[in-house]
Amino acid sequence: MRGIVKKKRYIRWMLVIYDLFIYIAVALLLLILYRGPDQLTNIGVMQQACISFVSIFVVRLIGNIYGQIWRYGGIQCYVKMLCTDAVAFVLYLGLELSLPVEKITFARLLCLSCLNLLGALTLRMMYRYAYKCGNQETRKGRFWAKVLDIVAGVKAENVKEVQKIKIAIIGAGRVGVSFAEELLNNESSSYVPRCFIDTSEAKVGREIHGIPVWSEDEATLARLGELKVQEIVFAIPSMAADKRKALYEYYKNAGYKLKVYDYPTTYSPGGKRHMREFDIEELLFRKQLVVSDERTNAYYKDKVVLITGGGGSIGSELCRQLAKMHPKKIIILDIYENGAYDVQQELKIVYGEKLDLQIEICSITHKKALEKVFERHQPQIVINAAAHKHVPLMEHNCVEAIYNNVFGTKNLVELCEQYGAERFMMVSTDKAVNPTNVMGATKRMCEMIVQSASTHGHVKYSATRFGNVLGSAGSVIPLFKRQIANGGPVTITDKRIIRYFMTIPEASQLVLQSGALANNGELFVLDMGQPVKILDLAENMIRLSGVQGIEIIETGLRPGEKLYEELLVKTEELDKTDNSMIFVERDTPLSAEMIQQKLDMLKEACDTGDDQVAKETLRKVVPTFKKPEEVNKKVASLEEKKEQEHKKKGMKVAVF
């Protein structure tokens, strides 16, 4: 410990001595060698030297200039020294004018202070540059390492440099440069930047912090090999999706490990950028949609909002998005207390007392408990995100699916009318379109309930339909991750399966904007772009993991599973909205009497407790509920035709 203290004091006083040499050189030049009109006698030289020396060094010591570690000195350190020497100049000027000493011109006095400051700053910059560039790998590095050793007695971190992972940073903008600076200033970092790769003509061919900036053409695999680059880091958050995909595939195929310097695709407020693996959402390589706008924010401001299923994947993200919009109150309702508690604690950490957040634990099937919640909080907006969503499980638990999804929605609709809510928004799914499973059929029934209520109720109703949500509980992504972590195999039900995907923030923002856009009775649908083959998703995840030898196995379609999902029932009924990515499907609502007849049939079937009876009844009340064999047979025949055409053209199906 004493040795460390002595070392620190040694380095500090070494810097004072070097500053003293600079001061002596400047004083010699301007007080002795300078031949101006105000010639000084020997006594005058001594007087001016003493005053300036005391002014400069006393103020620097008081300002703790010699207590700073200059090898990590940022702009703030240099600004501090600039301000300190400015104070020293004022002190010098005041003493020179007030004391009975030989006088010099103001210009000469200012020049002495400025030249001394310039020399001191140059010394520190050279020291910092030598510390960053000193190594034993290049001629330039060896030169600066020697200078550093001779002048400061500091050894360059040669061993650590060799052991560090060498990276190339894609993007020499604000994000990329700050990332490189962070790595350079952190001795304990496991990474060292070797080059930037950028497209800006103003940057290519130059250096930033001593790191060369190359164009994409210059950054050949051979040149990256010369620098012993091991990993490529993407540090351009705004990069176009197609460009990112092309670079990803190019460097991945070349054998490099790829990472991102940015926020996670789903991150909590208050977080900061960090280097991480590619999130699975980014494997889709499409720009994440941002559908929230000022109109949406204004709509929810100062409103009391109840979110059912508020502890789930979608529900919790709805809470996060809503919290930014300054609502009067958010009520999180969920049957699973752990999820609701986690969201509550997360939002409390971020917003504290600024957000009125209430937790209610109950099931939407328990109407009396729900009624107490409505009576206590008087919600103005109700968002129903509570539902049983797992397709195979609901096939074997049809009665429970109907009770929770259908009758739970019915309870909420009735209580919204009873307690005068302004808006009811239902979270639906693409599986409700021509459903082939119980989950999708119950969701379609919910859509019919909501649309019917819009024709005779006082509340404004809307439903929002979207595809699979990446990263949600029960989705395919966590399953693939677990299987890869266990060494495989990765299981997919059918290599032909395609799905529409969106991220949790996208889905949540869509639900919220539908509330601001809706007049009454709309069924909102998002333009989700091109669907994704599950096989491609599995292959990308395996590549991303870097694990070799992972096998992909087909297990066969699960009960009720489609080869593809649709988003619209009747495309001819599609209307545009103010948002180019959001459309409205206008279905003909059923009368209240017809809906009640369907509900009575379902209630009677569920009371039997027989899942098969309940499923057959559900098939009767939802006319579009089809058997998966019918739908999949058509898709399979189309896929076979496509495959035959590929073979004729000499194209091979890729096997991972």
C-alpha positions as CSV (number, residue, x, y, z in Angstrom):
1,M,0.0,0.0,0.0
2,R,2.8,2.4,0.9
3,G,4.5,1.5,-2.4
4,I,1.4,2.5,-4.3
5,V,1.2,5.8,-2.5
6,K,4.9,6.5,-3.1
7,K,4.4,5.7,-6.8
8,K,1.5,8.1,-7.1
9,R,3.5,10.9,-5.3
10,Y,6.5,10.2,-7.6
11,I,4.4,10.5,-10.8
12,R,2.7,13.7,-9.4
13,W,6.0,15.4,-8.6
14,M,7.5,14.3,-11.8
15,L,4.8,16.2,-13.6
16,V,5.4,19.3,-11.4
17,I,9.1,19.1,-12.4
18,Y,8.3,18.8,-16.1
19,D,5.9,21.8,-15.8
20,L,8.7,23.7,-14.1
21,F,11.0,23.0,-17.0
22,I,8.4,24.3,-19.4
23,Y,7.9,27.4,-17.2
24,I,11.7,28.1,-17.1
25,A,11.9,27.8,-20.9
26,V,9.0,30.2,-21.4
27,A,10.3,32.7,-18.8
28,L,13.8,32.6,-20.3
29,L,12.3,33.3,-23.7
30,L,10.0,36.2,-22.7
31,L,11.7,37.7,-19.7
32,I,15.4,37.5,-20.7
33,L,15.8,36.8,-24.5
34,Y,12.9,39.0,-25.6
35,R,14.2,42.4,-26.7
36,G,11.2,44.7,-26.6
37,P,10.6,48.3,-25.6
38,D,10.2,47.3,-21.9
39,Q,13.6,46.0,-21.2
40,L,13.9,44.5,-17.7
41,T,16.9,44.7,-15.3
42,N,18.1,41.5,-13.6
43,I,16.1,42.5,-10.6
44,G,13.0,43.1,-12.8
45,V,13.4,39.7,-14.3
46,M,13.6,38.1,-10.9
47,Q,10.5,40.0,-9.7
48,Q,8.4,39.1,-12.7
49,A,9.6,35.4,-12.5
50,C,8.7,35.1,-8.9
51,I,5.3,36.7,-9.3
52,S,4.3,34.6,-12.3
53,F,5.8,31.4,-10.8
54,V,3.9,31.8,-7.5
55,S,0.6,32.7,-9.3
56,I,0.7,29.8,-11.7
57,F,1.9,27.0,-9.5
58,V,0.0,28.0,-6.3
59,V,-3.3,28.2,-8.3
60,R,-2.6,24.8,-10.0
61,L,-1.9,23.2,-6.6
62,I,-5.1,24.7,-5.2
63,G,-7.0,23.5,-8.3
64,N,-5.7,20.0,-7.8
65,I,-4.3,19.9,-11.3
66,Y,-1.6,17.5,-10.2
67,G,-4.1,15.2,-8.6
68,Q,-5.6,14.2,-11.9
69,I,-4.7,11.0,-13.8
70,W,-3.8,12.4,-17.2
71,R,-3.5,9.1,-19.0
72,Y,-7.3,9.0,-18.8
73,G,-7.8,12.7,-19.1
74,G,-10.9,13.7,-21.0
75,I,-11.9,17.1,-22.3
76,Q,-13.1,18.0,-18.7
77,C,-9.5,17.7,-17.4
78,Y,-8.2,20.1,-20.1
79,V,-11.0,22.6,-19.5
80,K,-10.2,22.5,-15.8
81,M,-6.6,23.3,-16.5
82,L,-7.6,26.1,-18.9
83,C,-9.8,27.6,-16.2
84,T,-7.2,27.2,-13.5
85,D,-4.5,29.0,-15.6
86,A,-7.0,31.7,-16.4
87,V,-7.4,32.4,-12.7
88,A,-3.6,32.3,-12.3
89,F,-3.3,34.9,-15.1
90,V,-5.8,37.3,-13.4
91,L,-3.8,36.8,-10.1
92,Y,-0.5,37.5,-11.9
93,L,-1.9,40.6,-13.5
94,G,-3.3,41.9,-10.2
95,L,-0.1,41.3,-8.3
96,E,2.0,42.9,-11.1
97,L,-0.1,46.0,-11.1
98,S,-0.3,46.4,-7.3
99,L,3.2,45.5,-6.2
100,P,6.2,48.0,-6.6
101,V,8.0,46.0,-9.3
102,E,9.3,46.7,-12.8
103,K,6.4,46.6,-15.2
104,I,6.0,44.8,-18.5
105,T,3.4,45.3,-21.2
106,F,0.0,43.5,-21.0
107,A,0.7,41.7,-24.2
108,R,4.0,40.3,-22.9
109,L,2.4,39.2,-19.6
110,L,-0.5,37.5,-21.5
111,C,2.0,35.8,-23.9
112,L,4.0,34.4,-20.9
113,S,0.8,32.9,-19.4
114,C,-0.5,31.5,-22.6
115,L,2.8,30.0,-23.8
116,N,3.2,28.3,-20.5
117,L,-0.3,26.9,-20.6
118,L,0.2,25.7,-24.2
119,G,3.4,23.9,-23.2
120,A,1.7,22.2,-20.2
121,L,-1.3,21.0,-22.3
122,T,1.0,19.7,-25.0
123,L,3.0,17.7,-22.5
124,R,-0.1,16.1,-21.1
125,M,-1.5,15.3,-24.6
126,M,1.8,13.7,-25.6
127,Y,1.8,11.6,-22.4
128,R,-1.8,10.5,-23.0
129,Y,-1.1,9.7,-26.7
130,A,2.1,7.7,-25.8
131,Y,0.2,5.7,-23.2
132,K,-2.6,4.8,-25.6
133,C,-0.3,4.0,-28.6
134,G,2.6,2.4,-26.8
135,N,3.0,-1.3,-27.5
136,Q,5.5,-3.8,-28.8
137,E,3.5,-4.8,-31.9
138,T,4.4,-2.0,-34.3
139,R,7.4,0.3,-34.9
140,K,5.3,3.3,-34.0
141,G,4.1,1.5,-30.8
142,R,7.6,0.5,-29.8
143,F,8.8,4.1,-30.2
144,W,6.0,5.5,-28.0
145,A,6.5,2.7,-25.4
146,K,10.2,3.7,-25.1
147,V,9.3,7.4,-24.8
148,L,6.8,6.6,-22.1
149,D,9.3,4.4,-20.2
150,I,12.1,7.1,-20.3
151,V,10.0,10.2,-19.6
152,A,7.5,8.8,-17.1
153,G,8.8,5.5,-16.0
154,V,5.6,3.9,-17.0
155,K,5.5,0.6,-18.9
156,A,3.0,0.2,-21.8
157,E,0.4,-2.4,-21.2
158,N,2.0,-4.9,-23.6
159,V,0.9,-8.1,-22.1
160,K,-2.7,-7.0,-21.6
161,E,-2.8,-5.6,-25.1
162,V,-1.9,-9.1,-26.5
163,Q,-4.4,-10.8,-24.3
164,K,-7.3,-8.4,-25.2
165,I,-9.8,-9.3,-27.9
166,K,-9.2,-7.1,-31.0
167,I,-12.3,-5.7,-32.6
168,A,-13.3,-3.7,-35.6
169,I,-16.1,-1.2,-35.1
170,I,-18.7,-0.6,-37.8
171,G,-19.6,3.0,-37.6
172,A,-17.3,6.0,-36.8
173,G,-20.1,8.2,-35.7
174,R,-21.0,9.5,-32.2
175,V,-22.0,6.0,-30.9
176,G,-19.0,4.2,-32.4
177,V,-16.4,6.8,-31.3
178,S,-17.8,7.0,-27.7
179,F,-17.6,3.2,-27.5
180,A,-14.0,3.2,-28.7
181,E,-13.1,5.9,-26.2
182,E,-14.7,3.9,-23.4
183,L,-12.6,0.9,-24.3
184,L,-9.4,2.9,-24.6
185,N,-10.0,4.5,-21.2
186,N,-10.8,1.3,-19.4
187,E,-7.6,-0.7,-18.5
188,S,-9.6,-3.7,-17.3
189,S,-11.6,-3.9,-20.6
190,S,-11.2,-7.2,-22.4
191,Y,-11.5,-5.5,-25.8
192,V,-9.3,-3.1,-27.8
193,P,-10.5,-1.3,-31.0
194,R,-8.2,-1.8,-34.0
195,C,-10.1,0.0,-36.8
196,F,-13.3,1.7,-37.7
197,I,-15.3,0.7,-40.8
198,D,-17.4,3.6,-42.2
199,T,-18.9,5.0,-45.4
200,S,-18.4,8.7,-44.7
201,E,-15.9,10.2,-47.2
202,A,-15.1,12.9,-44.6
203,K,-13.8,10.2,-42.1
204,V,-12.4,7.4,-44.3
205,G,-8.6,7.6,-44.5
206,R,-8.3,9.5,-41.2
207,E,-7.8,8.5,-37.6
208,I,-9.9,8.9,-34.5
209,H,-8.1,8.4,-31.2
210,G,-5.3,6.9,-33.2
211,I,-7.6,4.3,-34.7
212,P,-7.7,4.2,-38.5
213,V,-11.0,4.7,-40.3
214,W,-11.4,2.4,-43.3
215,S,-14.1,2.2,-46.0
216,E,-16.0,-1.0,-46.5
217,D,-13.9,-1.7,-49.6
218,E,-10.7,-1.1,-47.7
219,A,-11.7,-3.4,-44.8
220,T,-10.9,-6.5,-46.6
221,L,-10.6,-9.8,-44.8
222,A,-6.9,-9.8,-45.4
223,R,-6.4,-6.3,-43.8
224,L,-8.6,-7.3,-40.9
225,G,-6.4,-10.4,-40.5
226,E,-3.3,-8.2,-40.5
227,L,-4.7,-6.4,-37.5
228,K,-5.6,-9.7,-35.9
229,V,-9.3,-8.6,-35.6
230,Q,-11.3,-11.3,-33.8
231,E,-14.8,-9.7,-33.5
232,I,-16.9,-7.2,-35.4
233,V,-19.1,-4.8,-33.4
234,F,-22.0,-2.9,-35.0
235,A,-22.2,0.6,-33.6
236,I,-24.7,2.3,-36.0
237,P,-28.2,2.1,-34.5
238,S,-29.7,3.9,-37.5
239,M,-28.3,1.5,-40.1
240,A,-30.8,0.3,-42.7
241,A,-32.1,-3.2,-42.2
242,D,-31.0,-4.5,-45.6
243,K,-27.5,-3.0,-45.2
244,R,-27.2,-4.5,-41.7
245,K,-28.3,-7.9,-43.0
246,A,-25.7,-7.8,-45.8
247,L,-22.8,-6.9,-43.4
248,Y,-24.0,-9.5,-40.9
249,E,-24.0,-12.3,-43.4
250,Y,-20.7,-11.2,-45.0
251,Y,-18.7,-11.1,-41.7
252,K,-20.5,-14.1,-40.2
253,N,-19.6,-16.2,-43.2
254,A,-16.0,-15.0,-42.9
255,G,-16.0,-16.6,-39.4
256,Y,-16.1,-13.5,-37.2
257,K,-18.1,-13.3,-34.0
258,L,-20.5,-10.4,-34.3
259,K,-21.8,-8.1,-31.5
260,V,-23.8,-4.9,-31.2
261,Y,-23.1,-1.8,-29.1
262,D,-26.5,-0.4,-28.3
263,Y,-29.5,-0.8,-26.0
264,P,-31.2,-4.2,-26.0
265,T,-34.2,-4.2,-28.4
266,T,-36.4,-4.3,-25.3
267,Y,-34.9,-2.3,-22.5
268,S,-36.0,-0.6,-19.4
269,P,-36.0,3.2,-19.1
270,G,-32.8,4.6,-17.6
271,G,-30.6,2.0,-19.2
272,K,-27.5,2.7,-21.2
273,R,-25.8,1.3,-24.3
274,H,-23.5,-1.6,-23.9
275,M,-21.8,-4.3,-26.0
276,R,-24.0,-7.3,-26.3
277,E,-24.9,-10.2,-28.5
278,F,-27.4,-9.7,-31.3
279,D,-30.9,-9.9,-29.9
280,I,-33.2,-12.4,-31.7
281,E,-35.4,-9.5,-32.8
282,E,-32.5,-8.1,-34.8
283,L,-32.3,-11.4,-36.8
284,L,-35.4,-10.3,-38.7
285,F,-33.3,-7.4,-40.0
286,R,-36.1,-5.0,-40.4
287,K,-36.4,-1.6,-38.9
288,Q,-38.5,-1.7,-35.7
289,L,-41.8,0.1,-36.2
290,V,-42.5,3.1,-34.1
291,V,-46.3,3.7,-34.1
292,S,-46.7,5.9,-31.0
293,D,-47.0,9.6,-31.7
294,E,-48.0,12.9,-30.0
295,R,-51.7,12.2,-30.6
296,T,-51.4,8.8,-28.8
297,N,-49.4,10.4,-25.9
298,A,-52.0,13.1,-25.5
299,Y,-54.8,10.7,-25.5
300,Y,-53.5,8.7,-22.4
301,K,-52.3,11.7,-20.5
302,D,-54.2,12.2,-17.2
303,K,-56.3,9.1,-17.8
304,V,-57.0,6.2,-15.4
305,V,-56.0,3.0,-17.3
306,L,-56.7,-0.6,-16.3
307,I,-54.6,-3.3,-18.0
308,T,-55.7,-6.9,-17.5
309,G,-52.8,-9.4,-17.8
310,G,-50.6,-6.5,-16.9
311,G,-47.8,-8.8,-15.6
312,G,-47.5,-10.7,-18.9
313,S,-45.2,-10.0,-21.8
314,I,-47.5,-7.7,-23.7
315,G,-49.2,-6.3,-20.6
316,S,-46.0,-5.3,-18.8
317,E,-44.7,-3.6,-22.0
318,L,-48.1,-1.7,-22.2
319,C,-47.4,-0.5,-18.7
320,R,-43.9,0.7,-19.6
321,Q,-45.2,2.5,-22.7
322,L,-48.1,4.1,-20.8
323,A,-45.9,5.3,-18.0
324,K,-44.1,7.5,-20.4
325,M,-47.4,9.2,-21.4
326,H,-48.1,10.6,-17.9
327,P,-51.4,8.9,-17.1
328,K,-53.3,9.8,-14.0
329,K,-53.2,6.2,-12.8
330,I,-52.2,2.7,-14.1
331,I,-54.0,-0.3,-12.6
332,I,-52.2,-3.6,-13.3
333,L,-54.6,-6.5,-12.9
334,D,-53.3,-10.1,-13.1
335,I,-53.9,-13.5,-11.6
336,Y,-50.1,-14.2,-11.4
337,E,-48.8,-12.0,-8.6
338,N,-45.1,-12.5,-9.4
339,G,-45.4,-10.9,-12.9
340,A,-47.4,-8.0,-11.6
341,Y,-44.9,-7.5,-8.7
342,D,-41.9,-7.4,-11.1
343,V,-43.5,-4.8,-13.3
344,Q,-44.5,-2.7,-10.2
345,Q,-40.9,-2.7,-8.9
346,E,-39.4,-1.9,-12.2
347,L,-41.7,1.1,-12.7
348,K,-41.2,2.3,-9.1
349,I,-37.4,2.4,-9.6
350,V,-37.8,4.5,-12.8
351,Y,-40.7,6.8,-11.9
352,G,-40.9,6.7,-8.1
353,E,-43.8,8.7,-6.7
354,K,-44.4,10.4,-10.0
355,L,-46.5,7.5,-11.2
356,D,-49.6,6.3,-9.5
357,L,-49.4,2.6,-9.9
358,Q,-51.9,0.1,-8.4
359,I,-51.8,-3.7,-8.4
360,E,-54.9,-5.8,-8.3
361,I,-54.7,-9.6,-8.1
362,C,-57.7,-11.4,-9.5
363,S,-59.0,-13.4,-12.5
364,I,-61.1,-11.8,-15.3
365,T,-63.4,-14.8,-14.9
366,H,-64.2,-13.7,-11.3
367,K,-66.8,-11.0,-12.0
368,K,-67.4,-10.0,-8.4
369,A,-63.7,-9.4,-7.8
370,L,-63.5,-7.5,-11.1
371,E,-66.5,-5.4,-10.0
372,K,-64.7,-4.3,-6.9
373,V,-61.7,-3.2,-9.0
374,F,-64.0,-1.1,-11.2
375,E,-65.8,0.4,-8.3
376,R,-62.5,1.3,-6.5
377,H,-60.6,2.8,-9.4
378,Q,-63.3,3.9,-12.0
379,P,-61.1,3.2,-15.0
380,Q,-61.6,5.4,-18.1
381,I,-59.7,3.1,-20.4
382,V,-59.6,-0.7,-20.2
383,I,-57.0,-2.8,-22.1
384,N,-57.7,-6.5,-22.1
385,A,-54.4,-8.3,-22.5
386,A,-55.3,-11.2,-20.3
387,A,-55.8,-14.5,-22.1
388,H,-54.8,-18.1,-22.4
389,K,-52.6,-18.0,-25.5
390,H,-50.6,-21.3,-25.7
391,V,-52.1,-23.2,-28.8
392,P,-51.3,-26.9,-27.9
393,L,-52.3,-26.5,-24.3
394,M,-55.6,-24.9,-25.1
395,E,-56.4,-27.8,-27.5
396,H,-56.5,-30.0,-24.5
397,N,-58.1,-27.5,-22.1
398,C,-60.9,-26.1,-24.3
399,V,-63.3,-25.4,-21.4
400,E,-60.8,-23.3,-19.5
401,A,-59.8,-21.5,-22.7
402,I,-63.5,-20.5,-23.3
403,Y,-64.1,-19.5,-19.7
404,N,-61.0,-17.3,-19.5
405,N,-60.8,-15.8,-23.0
406,V,-64.5,-15.6,-24.0
407,F,-66.4,-15.1,-20.7
408,G,-63.5,-13.1,-19.2
409,T,-63.9,-10.7,-22.1
410,K,-67.7,-10.7,-21.7
411,N,-67.3,-9.7,-18.0
412,L,-65.0,-6.8,-18.8
413,V,-67.4,-5.5,-21.5
414,E,-70.3,-5.6,-19.1
415,L,-68.4,-3.8,-16.3
416,C,-67.1,-1.2,-18.7
417,E,-70.8,-0.4,-19.6
418,Q,-71.9,-0.5,-16.0
419,Y,-69.2,1.8,-14.7
420,G,-69.0,4.2,-17.6
421,A,-65.6,3.5,-19.0
422,E,-64.7,5.6,-22.1
423,R,-62.8,3.0,-24.1
424,F,-62.3,-0.8,-24.2
425,M,-59.4,-2.1,-26.2
426,M,-58.9,-5.8,-26.8
427,V,-55.6,-7.5,-27.6
428,S,-56.3,-10.1,-30.4
429,T,-54.1,-12.3,-32.6
430,D,-53.6,-13.3,-36.2
431,K,-54.7,-16.8,-35.1
432,A,-58.2,-15.5,-34.9
433,V,-58.3,-15.3,-38.7
434,N,-59.9,-18.5,-40.1
435,P,-58.8,-20.2,-36.8
436,T,-57.7,-23.8,-36.8
437,N,-57.3,-24.1,-33.0
438,V,-59.2,-23.4,-29.9
439,M,-57.1,-20.4,-28.9
440,G,-57.7,-18.7,-32.2
441,A,-61.4,-19.5,-32.2
442,T,-61.9,-18.1,-28.7
443,K,-60.1,-14.9,-29.8
444,R,-62.3,-14.7,-32.8
445,M,-65.3,-15.0,-30.5
446,C,-64.0,-12.2,-28.4
447,E,-63.6,-10.0,-31.5
448,M,-67.3,-10.7,-32.3
449,I,-68.3,-9.8,-28.7
450,V,-66.4,-6.5,-28.9
451,Q,-67.7,-5.5,-32.3
452,S,-71.2,-6.3,-31.4
453,A,-71.0,-4.3,-28.2
454,S,-69.9,-1.3,-30.3
455,T,-73.3,-1.2,-31.9
456,H,-75.4,-0.9,-28.8
457,G,-73.1,0.1,-25.9
458,H,-72.0,3.5,-24.6
459,V,-68.3,2.6,-24.5
460,K,-66.1,2.9,-27.6
461,Y,-64.7,-0.5,-28.5
462,S,-61.7,-1.6,-30.7
463,A,-59.6,-4.7,-31.1
464,T,-56.0,-5.0,-32.3
465,R,-54.7,-8.0,-34.1
466,F,-51.0,-8.8,-34.6
467,G,-48.8,-11.8,-35.2
468,N,-46.3,-13.7,-33.0
469,V,-44.4,-11.6,-30.5
470,L,-40.7,-12.2,-30.2
471,G,-39.4,-13.0,-26.8
472,S,-42.9,-13.3,-25.2
473,A,-43.5,-16.1,-22.6
474,G,-44.3,-19.3,-24.4
475,S,-42.9,-18.2,-27.8
476,V,-40.6,-20.3,-29.9
477,I,-37.5,-18.1,-29.3
478,P,-36.9,-19.0,-25.6
479,L,-37.4,-22.7,-26.6
480,F,-34.8,-22.5,-29.3
481,K,-32.4,-20.7,-26.9
482,R,-32.8,-23.5,-24.3
483,Q,-32.3,-26.2,-26.9
484,I,-29.1,-24.6,-28.3
485,A,-27.8,-24.1,-24.7
486,N,-28.3,-27.8,-24.1
487,G,-26.4,-28.7,-27.2
488,G,-29.4,-29.4,-29.4
489,P,-31.2,-30.7,-31.2
490,V,-33.4,-27.7,-32.1
491,T,-37.0,-28.9,-32.8
492,I,-39.4,-27.4,-35.3
493,T,-42.8,-28.8,-36.1
494,D,-42.5,-28.4,-39.8
495,K,-39.8,-26.8,-42.0
496,R,-42.5,-25.1,-44.2
497,I,-44.1,-23.2,-41.3
498,I,-44.1,-19.4,-41.8
499,R,-45.1,-16.7,-39.2
500,Y,-45.5,-13.0,-39.0
501,F,-43.3,-11.6,-36.2
502,M,-43.2,-8.3,-34.3
503,T,-41.4,-7.2,-31.2
504,I,-43.1,-6.6,-27.8
505,P,-42.7,-2.8,-28.0
506,E,-44.2,-2.8,-31.5
507,A,-47.2,-4.9,-30.4
508,S,-47.8,-2.7,-27.4
509,Q,-47.5,0.6,-29.2
510,L,-50.0,-0.7,-31.8
511,V,-52.5,-1.5,-29.1
512,L,-52.1,1.9,-27.5
513,Q,-52.4,3.8,-30.8
514,S,-55.6,1.9,-31.7
515,G,-57.2,3.5,-28.7
516,A,-56.3,7.0,-29.9
517,L,-57.3,6.3,-33.5
518,A,-60.5,4.3,-32.9
519,N,-64.0,5.8,-33.4
520,N,-65.9,2.7,-32.5
521,G,-65.9,-1.0,-33.5
522,E,-62.7,-1.1,-35.5
523,L,-60.5,-4.1,-35.8
524,F,-57.0,-2.8,-36.3
525,V,-54.3,-4.8,-38.2
526,L,-50.6,-4.0,-38.6
527,D,-48.8,-4.3,-41.9
528,M,-46.1,-6.6,-40.6
529,G,-44.1,-7.0,-43.8
530,Q,-42.9,-10.3,-45.0
531,P,-43.5,-13.4,-43.0
532,V,-40.5,-15.4,-41.6
533,K,-39.8,-19.1,-42.0
534,I,-39.3,-20.7,-38.7
535,L,-36.6,-22.9,-40.2
536,D,-34.7,-19.7,-41.2
537,L,-35.1,-18.3,-37.7
538,A,-33.8,-21.5,-36.1
539,E,-30.7,-21.5,-38.5
540,N,-30.0,-17.9,-37.7
541,M,-30.2,-18.5,-34.0
542,I,-27.7,-21.4,-34.3
543,R,-25.3,-19.3,-36.3
544,L,-25.6,-16.5,-33.8
545,S,-24.8,-18.8,-30.9
546,G,-21.6,-19.9,-32.5
547,V,-22.2,-23.5,-31.4
548,Q,-21.2,-26.1,-34.0
549,G,-23.0,-29.3,-34.8
550,I,-26.5,-28.3,-33.7
551,E,-29.1,-30.4,-35.6
552,I,-32.6,-29.3,-36.6
553,I,-35.3,-31.9,-36.3
554,E,-38.9,-31.8,-37.5
555,T,-41.4,-33.2,-35.0
556,G,-44.6,-32.8,-36.9
557,L,-47.4,-30.2,-36.6
558,R,-49.0,-29.9,-33.2
559,P,-52.7,-30.1,-32.6
560,G,-54.5,-27.1,-34.1
561,E,-51.3,-25.7,-35.7
562,K,-51.3,-24.0,-39.1
563,L,-48.5,-23.9,-41.6
564,Y,-49.1,-20.2,-42.0
565,E,-51.1,-17.4,-40.3
566,E,-53.3,-14.8,-41.9
567,L,-53.9,-11.3,-40.7
568,L,-57.2,-10.4,-42.5
569,V,-60.5,-12.1,-42.9
570,K,-61.7,-10.0,-45.8
571,T,-59.1,-8.0,-47.6
572,E,-61.7,-6.1,-49.6
573,E,-62.9,-4.5,-46.4
574,L,-59.5,-3.0,-45.6
575,D,-59.3,0.7,-44.8
576,K,-56.3,2.9,-44.3
577,T,-55.6,5.0,-41.2
578,D,-53.4,8.1,-40.5
579,N,-50.6,5.6,-39.9
580,S,-49.4,4.0,-43.1
581,M,-48.6,0.8,-41.2
582,I,-52.0,0.4,-39.6
583,F,-55.2,-0.8,-41.4
584,V,-58.8,-1.4,-40.3
585,E,-60.8,-4.4,-41.2
586,R,-64.5,-3.6,-41.0
587,D,-66.5,-6.7,-40.3
588,T,-70.3,-6.8,-40.0
589,P,-71.1,-6.8,-36.3
590,L,-73.6,-9.4,-35.0
591,S,-76.6,-8.3,-33.0
592,A,-76.6,-8.5,-29.2
593,E,-79.2,-11.3,-29.4
594,M,-77.0,-13.4,-31.8
595,I,-74.0,-12.9,-29.5
596,Q,-76.1,-13.9,-26.5
597,Q,-77.3,-17.1,-28.2
598,K,-73.7,-18.1,-29.0
599,L,-72.6,-17.4,-25.4
600,D,-75.5,-19.5,-24.0
601,M,-74.4,-22.4,-26.3
602,L,-70.9,-22.1,-25.0
603,K,-72.0,-21.8,-21.4
604,E,-74.1,-25.0,-21.7
605,A,-71.2,-26.8,-23.4
606,C,-68.6,-25.7,-20.8
607,D,-70.9,-26.7,-17.9
608,T,-70.6,-30.3,-19.1
609,G,-66.9,-30.1,-18.4
610,D,-66.2,-32.1,-21.6
611,D,-63.4,-30.4,-23.7
612,Q,-64.5,-32.2,-26.8
613,V,-68.1,-31.1,-26.5
614,A,-66.9,-27.5,-25.8
615,K,-64.7,-27.6,-28.9
616,E,-67.5,-28.8,-31.2
617,T,-69.8,-26.1,-29.8
618,L,-67.0,-23.5,-30.4
619,R,-66.9,-24.8,-34.0
620,K,-70.6,-24.0,-34.4
621,V,-70.5,-20.5,-32.9
622,V,-67.4,-19.5,-34.8
623,P,-68.2,-20.3,-38.5
624,T,-64.7,-19.7,-39.7
625,F,-63.2,-22.2,-37.2
626,K,-61.7,-24.9,-39.6
627,K,-59.9,-28.1,-39.1
628,P,-56.1,-27.6,-39.5
629,E,-55.9,-30.6,-42.0
630,E,-58.1,-28.7,-44.5
631,V,-56.0,-25.5,-44.4
632,N,-52.6,-27.2,-44.2
633,K,-53.3,-29.6,-47.1
634,K,-53.7,-26.6,-49.5
635,V,-50.5,-25.0,-48.2
636,A,-48.6,-28.3,-48.5
637,S,-49.6,-28.8,-52.1
638,L,-48.5,-25.2,-52.9
639,E,-45.1,-25.8,-51.2
640,E,-44.6,-29.0,-53.1
641,K,-45.1,-27.2,-56.4
642,K,-42.6,-24.5,-55.5
643,E,-40.1,-27.1,-54.4
644,Q,-40.5,-29.0,-57.7
645,E,-40.0,-25.7,-59.6
646,H,-36.8,-25.0,-57.6
647,K,-35.4,-28.5,-58.4
648,K,-36.2,-28.0,-62.1
649,K,-34.1,-24.8,-62.0
650,G,-31.3,-26.7,-60.4
651,M,-31.7,-25.0,-57.0
652,K,-30.8,-27.0,-53.9
653,V,-32.7,-26.8,-50.7
654,A,-30.2,-25.7,-48.0
655,V,-29.6,-28.2,-45.2
656,F,-28.1,-26.7,-42.0
